Amino acid sequence: VTGKENEITATPRMMVRNVLVGSIVTADALLTQTRVTQSIRQAGGDYLLIVKDNHRDLKDILAPTFTDPLTKTVVDIFYEMRKDRQVETVVTLTQDLDLAALQQDGWCDLAVVGKLERRGKRLSKRTQTIINETIYFISSRAELTPQAAATFIRQHWHIENKLHWQKDV
């Protein structure tokens, strides 16, 4: 980044400088920006972006979508069972939403929205941490499957956790 610029303004410029054909760009909520989706698609890539409270309006649209029993969804459940972790992850995807209206709001080529729920516990030497987390995400990849979404999100968190650990230590 240059001067007083931050990653929100620098990312679109960086994306259009790359050839992203066949790639999917993942980012946490900070970079869930309409300009970022436009630059990724302009470079030929797809995106999978996390939606949190930084886009309250979008989150308020997505959350009830997944509680409506009439919404057509695709769901898959994954289990991670190790001696230090017992986690169930449920990924739900839908295209049964007015995606055209969201695209008019600037979300470029939005093709699918999703919800990831993680429940379980993580054990360390002295403590047990209960996991109860729900996140929402948007993607331009129309053929995205729950398994692929779970993998992309897990890989993103894995990289982010490793980088933060390095930076913090």
Steps between C-alpha positions, in 0.01 A plus 500: 500500500609854445488798732190501717329240284373174648428157355137590420611755242816315389341158437293592191810652338703187581232260370465656156877478451484120519359230278264309726332275242411170669583636846278573795595784730398466864497785746373576844227754569730801473535449125135414436464812289315551171811651340698189596244270334509713187880493478521123557244433227673749267821298543312181409482345847226400737455606860381353828465777756391485864205717605499622858369807678702734277219450245203492733249551214639205304516280808141597584396374154699176518410383852121467452554335161637193676217481755225504237384138452406576137854602402660241272837410646786256462643381832796288600632408845864440585652358818843563641573252775842500661599454859525879544208605279146382434330732256198469274491741205180552303522690171179616335492662155219660306434686179136537604528871572458815295863501392427753223394755762823441692699542179327835448641595841846448349579136586649401165381169350370372834395140431455326835472584868583273789499435869762309695420378851761345727409328825712296736791528738872551490717364777835629617713384791302698757180622338210403282370757253145469375461586132169647391550713192291602200636700209353601165680536170445602139659359187511555126569130434161360393616137512627532856421193712471491879816289517697745285370795703602330826844425357558855374391652832708252703808566286447875534479475880802270507712753311366791703564324832856410400571859393354649817697256714822597322422871530399474865794283603 
